[in-house]
Every structure is written in C-alpha cells, then in structure tokens.
Amino acid sequence: MATDGNAPSPGLRVLRQDDWDKWYDTLLRAFGGVPESAEERELWRSLTEYDRSLGIWDGDECVGTAGAFSFRLTVPGGASLPVAGVTMVGVAATHRRRGLLTSMMRRQLDDVRAWGEPLAVLTASEPAIYGRFGYGNATLSLAAEIDTTRVGLSVPDGTDDVRVRYAAPADVLDVCEALYARLVPERPGMLARRPGWERLGVLDPEGGREGASPLQCVLAERDGETVGYARYRVKPEWELSGSNGKVVVEDLAALAPAAEAALWRFLFGIDLTSKVTVRSRPVDDAWQYLVSDQRRCHPWFRDSLYVRPVEVGAALEARTYQAPVDVVFEVEDAFCPWNAGRWRLTGDPKGASCERTTDAADLALSVRELGAAYLGGVSLAALAAAGRVREIRRGALAEASLGFGSAVAPWLPHGF
C-alpha cells in the first residue's frame, strides 16, 4: 500500500462477485474478526445484492464496505413500501477519519434515490454514527428474562383447543414462512422477506448457541391448521439445589390470541427450566398482559430500526394517518438537500398527499426526527419535548402527533 502524500485516494466502486471474499473479510475484521461458520458465510454470500453493494479499495486491499438489501417494509396503514436495507457497513481501522464512511453514505443515498425507494433503513451497531446522515431511531425492541418459578400465565378462552407439537425447524420452514407472511401487513416495521431470507430463521451455527441446544421448533395447530410457531433453544444449567435451565426464545408468531398463549404456556412449562429469555420482541408483545407479575420478568428495551426518508414527499404519501392531519413541515436535510424546505402533508386513515409548498410552516424539524416518527412508534410530541421538533402554529403538534401514531407498536422482526 502506498503511503506517501501523493498516493491516489482509495477508490469507491460497486462490488464484483470475484471480490466478495476480500470484501466480506474486511467487514468481519471491522466487527472484531471472529470467523463465521461455512453455513453462515455462504448464506450471506447468497443474499448479497452485488449491484447494490459498495467497496472502497486501496490498491488490491478492500478498506470499506457497504450494502443495501432490497426489502419491502410495512408502513402505517398496511402498505408495503420498497426500501433500501442498509447493511454490512464497515471501514478498516487503518483508514478511519478519512471520510470513507461519508463517501459511501453519500453514494448510497444517491443510489437509493435513483432506484426510486423512498426510505433507507438500518440497524446500528453504534447508534451515534448514523444520525448525522439523517437516520432516526423509529422502533424499539423488548427483551426480558422471566422467572417462570414465580410468574404464572392467565390464558384466554380457547387456549386448550390449540395443540402444540414438535417439528424439525427445517422440515416446517415453508409452513412457518407462510404464516409469517400473513402477519407482515398487520404491523409497521415488518419486512416482507424475499426468497432465501427464510433461511436466516433456521440458521443454527454451533458457535452461536452460547452453550444452548440446537434450534428447536413447535407448531401450534387448531382444527388441522397451523396457527402459530415458536423457535427456541434450551440451555441446561444445574446448581446444588437442582436444575436451573433457561429457555431462549428465538422467534414466535401466531395468528390468534389463543394460539399465542398456547405457545407461551408451552415455553413456560418446559421441564428442568426456571427462566424464559426473550429478545427482539415488539414493545407491546402480548405475553406482558398474560403474566401474573411483570416485575419478575425484568423487561428492558433497546433501539432497533433506524429510518431515513430519502424522498420526503413519496415517503409521507405512502402511509396513512390514524386521524386527519393537515400540516406544513419545514424540513432540514443538509445531507440530502432535495428534501429540505416546506412540505404540506394532508392525510387521514384512507390516504395522504404530500407536496412542496410556499405556505407558512406549522412544524420545524430535521429529516432525522421525521424518520424517527415515521412508523408511528415515536411521538412527535415527545421529540418536541426534547427540543427536536419546534411548533410554529399552535395546535399543529397535537394534530400531527395523533395522526402519525400507530395502533400497534412498529417492530423489526429480525436484523439484516
């Protein structure tokens, strides 16, 4: 590698298939350098969209990576919106503070706009990084460790009519995926998975089990129909007083309350265990209202999906609003200046329009706050209380906050 002051700057280009191994190794090193199993590595190779992936090269060495999966994301109102799932972003430690990340984010957002995708979304390894590029935290995920020796369940009528049976995860993958697809339109933030992505749910490298069992699966059935499934592991633990094992829930989905309760009851009752650990669940997950003691469930929350409007008008028109709204936003967006300025949003539960206007602004905010509020999980009023949204016309904040809300909490079901 040349190091003199006259050396050419590292070059940014679209990823070529024969460069994938170097590119991916650069990414792994940026995240600590821990090797992945052959199965895991091959899955990510097969999912990589080469024409949507970028690399920065210094001679023959890859020193920066970024990708963008093509997803469809459910937005409030149930529409499925094409989005860019920003992923695999890393810069070699030898090339930090040279503007490489900014150059990739610049190129990527220009590409997303050219592809006609109104939103870019990501999950952040370091949340402090992406705000300056206009990404706002739009969803939270719920985790908990439930003491099942002290916490009981009160299940709804019909739970006893649901049969729970074991099934090999790979054998029922198509059944589970079809059930998941039925749920996607019902909750903002959920991803309509393209072919191949279903394999992520049953990926089971031994190095990722942390001492727990291989992945297990049960189906919930009623009248011969599959109405739910749960994927989980069991981590045996023993003390002098006896067993103290843990059930680690990886995924759970159901079409009806009784089916969901039957799955939770099964997980709570597995022999030789005294804890159920859940992670990356919706913040309004139903089990919280079945348990006898929420305190002993030790719930906690963390940031999950970050949303970045790439085309403000198209993004705001694509969703509906749970109450009528007619407001003018003054949007600040230095990184994507085509979004900056005033936009009039008019909408209700049936649809919306959002157009450029010269009318006086009602609310002022940056594109980051607009992204945070977009899926209905973050209140514009709460952002205003933090000084992130400014009300200009009295009453506009309450109107917009109500309209932007969602009846169910937005949720990202898995990372990417």
N, C-alpha and C positions, 0 to 999 in steps of 0.2 A: 504493500500500500504506500502510495506516495504521501509524504508528509510536508513537503516544502510549501511555502506560501503561494507559489504559482500553480500548485496542483489543481486540476479541474474539480469542481464540486461534484459530490455524489449525484448520480442520475436517477430520476424517477421514471418508472415505466410500468406498463401493465404486465402482470405475471405470465410467464410462459410455462407450459406444462413441464418441460425438462428442467426448470429451475425450482420446482416445488420443494424438493428435499432441502436445498440450501435455505430457501425462504422460510420453511416451517421450522427448521433447526434454529434459525435466528429468532423466531418467535418464542420457541421453547426456552432458549437461553435468556431471553428478556424476562421470562416468568420464572426464572430460577434454575433452569437447566435440568429438571427432573425428567428422565426418559419416560415415554408413554409405551404402553403395550402395542404390539403389532396390530391388534384388532382396532384399538382406539385410533392409532395413526392412520390406518387405512380408511376408517370411517371419515375422518376429517379430510383426507385426500379426495374421497369420492364426493364429498359435499362442497368442496371448494369450487367457486364460480370464477374461473380464471379471468374472464373478461371484466369482472367486477373487483379484481384484486390487484393491489399495487405493491411494488417493491422499490426500495431505493438501493442502488448498487454503487459501491466504491471499488472500481475495478471489477474483479471477479467476486468480491465479497458482498453479500447482502447485509445491509446495515439498518434497514427499516422495512416494516411490513404493515399492511392494512387491507382489509377485505370488506365486502358488503354483500351479504346474502339477500336474495330477493324473496321477501315474505309478503303475506297479506295479513294485516292486523285488524282485529275487530275494534271499531270505534263506537262511541255512544250512539245509540240508535240501531246498532246491529250491522251496519255496512262493513264490508271487508275492503280495506284500503291498501293499495300497493305501497310498500315501504322498503327502505334500504336498512337491513340489519347490520350495522357497523360492527366489525369483529376483527379478531386477530391483529390488533394494533400493537406494535412494539418497535422500539428503537434501541439499537445496540448501545451499551453503556459507553463504548469508546467514541460515540458520535452524538452524545447528548449536548443540548444547548447550542445547537447549530441551526435550529429552525426546521429540522426534518419532519417532526410531527406536524407542525403548522402547514408545511408544504403538502403533506399527504391529506390533511383535513381540507385544505383549500381545493385540491384536485378532486377529492372525493365528493364534496358537496356540489361542485360544478357538474360532476358526472351525474349525481343523483338528480339534479335539476334537469339535465339533458335527457335522462331516462324517463322523465315525467312522473316521478314519485314524490308526492307532496311532503313526506315525512322521512326523516332518518331517525333510527332508534338504536340504542346500545345498552349494554350493562357495563358498568365501570369498575375496573379493578382498583382504581384510585379516583374517588369521586371529585377530588379537587381539580382534576385535569380538564374536564370537558365543558365546564361552564363557560369558559372563555370562547368556546366555539359555538355557543348557543344552545347547548343541551340542558334541559331541566329535568329534575327527578320527578317523574309522573306517577310512579307506583311504589308501594311498599310491599314487602313480603313478611309473613308471620312465621316465626319459629317458636317452638315450645318443647319443654321436657316435662311430661305429665307423670305424676306419681300415681300409678294405677292401683297401688295398695290402699290409697286414701281417696281416690277420685272415682266416683261412680258415674254411670250414664243413665239418663232418663230418655228412653227412645219413643218415637211416635207410633201411633197405631199403624199396623201393617208390617212392622219390622219382622215379626215372627213368620210372616209369609214369604220372606226372602231367604232363599237358600244360598249359602256360601260354600264354594268348593275350590279345592286346589287345582291349579293348572300350571303347566310349564310356561314360563313367560314367553318364550319364542313361539310356542305352539299356538298361543291365542293372541299373537301380536295384531293380526288383522282385525279380530273382534274388538280388541281394546282401541285400536286406532279409529275404527268406525264409530265407536261410542264417543271418543274424544271429539271427533269431527262434528257430532251433533251438538256438543256443548259450546263450540267455538263462537257461534253468533250471539250467545247469551251474555257474554261478559267482555267489556272493553279490555284491551291489552292482550287478549289471547291470540295466538298465532295459528293460522291455517297452514298446516305442515305440507310441504312439497314431498313427493316420493323420495324415500331414502331417510328422511328425518325421523320416521318412526323407529328406526334402529337405535337412535340415541336413548330411548327409554329402556332398552334392554341391554345396553352396553354394560358389561359386567367384568371389567379387568380386576384381577385379584388384588393388584396394588391399590385399588380404590376402595376396598371394602373395610379398611381400618379394623381388622380383626373380626368383622361380622361375617355372616354366612353368605353364600352366593345368593343372588337375587331370587326371591320367591314371589308368587303371584296367587291371588284368589279372585274368582269371579263371583259376583252377586247375580243371582238368577231369580226370576219370578215368572211363573206360568210359561216356562220354557224360553224366556227371553233374557239375554244378558242386559242387566240394568246397572251394572257398576263393576269396577275392578279396583284392586289395590296391589301395588308392588312394594315390597318391603324386604328388609333383612332382619335377622335376629343375631344379636351379639351376646353370647353367653358370658356371664360373669358370676363368680362364686365368692362368697365370704364365709367366715367361720360359722355364721348363723344359717347359711344355706344359699340358695340361688338368688341372684340379683341381676338377671339379664335385662337386655334392652331391645325393644322393637324399634327399628329405624324405618320410618315410612318414607319411601321414595316418591310415590305417586298414588293418588287416589282420585277417582272420578265416579260420579253416579248421576243417574237421570231423575231420581226422585228422593225425597227425604227419607223414606223407609229404607231404600237401598243404601243410602249413605250411612244411616245409623247402623244398619246391619254390618257394614264393613268396619266401622269404628268399634262396634261391640266385639267383633272377632279379634281385632288387633289388641284391644284392651285385655282380652282374656287368654292370650297365648301362654301356655304353661312355661314355668321357670323364668318368667319375666316380671319385672316390677316397674318398668318405665316404658313409655312410648315417646319417642322423639320425632317431632315433625319439623320440617323446614321448607321454606319457599312455598308457603300456602297463602291463599287470599286473606286479607286482614279481617274479612267478615266470614271466615270459614265456619261452617255450621257446627262443628264439634264444640265450639266455645259455648254454645247455648244448649248443649246436651249434658255437659259435665256438672257434677254436684258442687265443685269447688274450683273456681278459676284461679285462685291464688296459688294453689298447688300444681298448677300447670306451667307456671313460670314463663309466660309469654314474653317475647321481645320482637322487635321489628328492625328491619334494615331497608336501605334504599334498594331499588330493583331496576325498573326500566326507565331509562332516560329518553326523552322525546325532543326532537329538534324540527320545528316547522321549516321546510325547505322552500315551499311556496305557501305563504300565509293564506292567501285567498282560497286556494284549492283545498288546503287542509281544513279550514274552518267551515267551508261549504260541505265537506264530505260527511260531517257528523250532524246529528240533530241535537236539540236543546230541550231539556225537560220542562222548561217554562219559556214563554215568549221573551225574546230579547231583541233589542234594537239599540245598539251602542256603536260609538265610533272609538276605535283604538288608535292611539298614537304609538307605533311600534318602533323601537330602537333595535337595529341589527347591523352592527358595523362589519361583521364578517360576511354576511350575505346582504349587501346593501339594496338589492332589488326588493327586499321585504320592508325596508324602512319607510316610514310615513304613516298616513292615516288610512284606515280601513273601516268601512261601515259593515257591521255584521247584523243581519236580521235573520231570526230563526225561531223555530218552535219545535214541538215533537214530530212534525211532519216533514221538515226540511229546512234548508237555510240558503242564504246567499251572502257573499262577502265580496265587496268591490272597493276599489280605490275611491276616495272622496276628498273634497276640499272643505267639508263641513268641520265645524269645531270639534275637537276631541272631547270625549267623555271620560276616558281612562287612558293613562300612560303607563307603559311597561316595556320591558325588553322581550325579545323573542324567547329568551330563556324562561321567563315566567309564563309566557303563552304556552310553551311546550309542557311545563310542569302542570298546568291546569287543563291541558287538552283532553285527557281521558276521563276527567271528572273525579279524580281521587284527591286532588289538591285544590283547596278553595282559593279563589281569587281574593276573598276577604281575608283569609289567613295570610296570604302573601302581602296584602296591603298593610296588615298589622305589623308585618316585619319590615315595612318600608320599601317593598319590592314592586308594589303597584300603587299608582297615585290616582286618586279620584278627583276629577275636574268638575264634572256635573254631579251635583248632589243626587243620590239615589241610584246612580249608574252602577256602583259597585255591588249593591244588594241585588239589583236586577241581573247583572252578568253572573254573579256567584251562583245564584239559584239556577239560572239557565244552564251553566256549564256542568252542574252536578250530575252524578250518575246514581241510579237506584241500587246498583251493586258495585262493590269496590272493583276498580280495574286491577288486573292481575296478569303477570307474565308467568306462564306455567313452567318454563324451563329456559335455561340460558342458551347462548349461541356464540 
